[in-house]
Amino acid sequence: MSALRRDVSPFFQRIRAFLLGREHTLALRFEDDVADRTQPPPKIPDGPSQLYSANYYCLRDGRREVNPPIDLVEQQKQLSADGGASTATKLPTPGQVYAWD
């Protein structure tokens, strides 16, 4: 241990080590025990906002891309009212459908 660290005297360190049955680990953090603060700059891939001159804020705002939910039943009724186009379109199903016996 460094002499600059705050701890008890060497005599009490030996007594403490004998009573604990191991070397005591200080809860205090000292500069030579922690990692360096200098880190390399992050490597972030280019995103959609990289070229600001051709990318306006109103086009980048994700909240503007959200639309109200679609009522599939109403769409199906409109398609059936229009004519025979309803046979070509089918309502979406939530994945594989298992036919129970």
Secondary structure by P-SEA (a helix, b strand, c coil): cccccccccaaaaaaaaaaaccbbbbcccccccccccccccccccccccccccccccccccccccccccccaaaaaaaaaaaccccccccccccccccccc
